Structures are given as structure tokens and as C-alpha cells.
Amino acid sequence: MRIYVCVKQVPDTSGKVAVNENGTLNRASMATIINPDDMNAMEAALKIKDATGCQVTAVTMGPPPAKGMLQELMAMGADDAVLISGREFGGSDTFATSQIIAGALHHLGVGEEDIVFCGRQAIDGDTAQVGPQIAEKLEIPQVTYAGDIEKDGNVLRIKRLLEDGYMTVEVKTPCLITCVKELNEPRYLTVKGILEVFDTPEKKPITVLDYPALENEPLIDKTTIGLKGSPTNIFKSFTPPQKGSVEMIPGTAAEAAGALAEKLARKHII
């Protein structure tokens, strides 16, 4: 049994956001983090690994620096990782991204007992489309918004968290599950895991799949991948201008509160 966890490196929204002239994000100039919902997906996979001893593989599509993110996930407990990387894939929208990842998973092989985990959605796009589209292209059942997962043999019992309540469904493997943050609390990296990743990398390898490795995959349409082939075109993307300014008031808490009240009174706010 193997569990694939699809993850994405996203911009750290607490920092600087840069946009290229063509409307795409300039990811090279921004600080990045692992997409939060994908961390919950990884934790769900690792809990099943703890119970069954199955293999967990982290999968991402991105530039070469995304290897650092994959190393973090392997230090967290994943057994190995796959990086899908090629200039031909750059700028792909959700439709293009899902077929590339589905093609990579098909290339790696999805067995009868295997599971694909994804986060509910990425914080840089908030579409929640890639996971379900991967399932459609692989022709496997999908369950979205998983808030609780129970595994019994090749059957998964999923509690779906919805806006107006919840729904419990059962699904057989192979299947794809998208996870919400309420599902669990992701574990920390371990010292042992970090040492295995960096001191003995042969124990936790990273496989790189570039365009030549996947160009003959039947699930990938060469005309609908990358920036030029993506059906969705960005009309306009920009960094919002800064508004207002900040004034720091020195002194003790009481002094600062008094000075603030005086300033607000002068502006007739209070």
C-alpha cells in the first residue's frame, strides 16, 4: 500500500508579494511555506503509516528549490518524494496542473490499495480544484473536505465537514481525499528524520520527473499545459498599494494610552 500526498509550495502571505509582468506570481523573489491544508493531508497519511506501515510519498510540482520543502516533509515522516519540474510546466493553471500531476501519479502507478491525499485548497489560489480534477483524470473516486478519517481494510469512512453540518461517506481504495485543517494537528519534524534526510539521503530519495519523463503520458495533453496552453488566462494581477501610515507612541502603557486618547480627541474621533 502506498499513499501519495500532493503538496504545494506557496508564498508566505505575511511577507512581500511580487507579481511578474505577465500576471503570474514571481515566486523566486518571495518567501515560501508549505501550503497549510497540505500539512494536514500529510499528517493524515502519516497516521495511517503509523497504523499500517505503508509507504508515504510526497509529490509536488514546482521549480528545483521546492526540493527543500520535500526534505522537510520527509523529515516529518514521509518515506520518499517526487518533484515534477520543467520549464514546460511553468505558469500552468489548475486544469493544466491537475493533468500534469495526474500524469505523474499514473507514471508512478496507483495500485488497488493506494490513496491520494491533497489539501482542501491552496492559499495562493483558493480554488479547491486541483485535487478533484486529479481524481477525475485518474478515474478514481474522491471525497472532499475530510474532517475525520477511519480506515478499515480497503474501505475509508470519511466525515465531510460542510457549511451547514457534516456528511459521513464510505469509499473504497484507490481513492483521492482532500483534507481540511480541522482534521488534525500536523506533527513537528524529528531530529531522527532530519538526520536521515540530510546525512543519509539515499534512505529518503527525491525523484525528479521532468517534461521528457512525462511527455508521452496519455493523461497529459501537450497543448493545454504551461502558461500558453492553460485555458484560464490572468486578466490582471497586482500588489495592492499601501494605505495609511503607522505612528508609534513611546512611553509606558498609561502614558501611551493618555497620548492616544489626546490625539483621538483632537481629531474628534472620541
Buried (B, 14 or more C-beta within 10 A) or exposed (E): BBBBBBBBBBBEEEEEBEBBEEBEBEBEEBEBBBBBBBBBBBBBBBBBBEEEEBBBBBBBBBBEEBBEBBBBBBBBBBBBBBBBBBEBBBBBBBBBBBBBBBBBBBBBEBEEBBBBBBBBBBBBBEBBBBBBBBBBBBEBBBBBBBBBBEBEEBEBBBBBBEEEEEEEEEBEBBBBBBBBBBBBEBBEBEEEBBEBBEEEEEEBEBBEBBBEBBEEBEBBBEEBBBBEBBEEEBEEEEEEEEEEEEEEEEEEEEEEEEEEEEEEEEEEEE
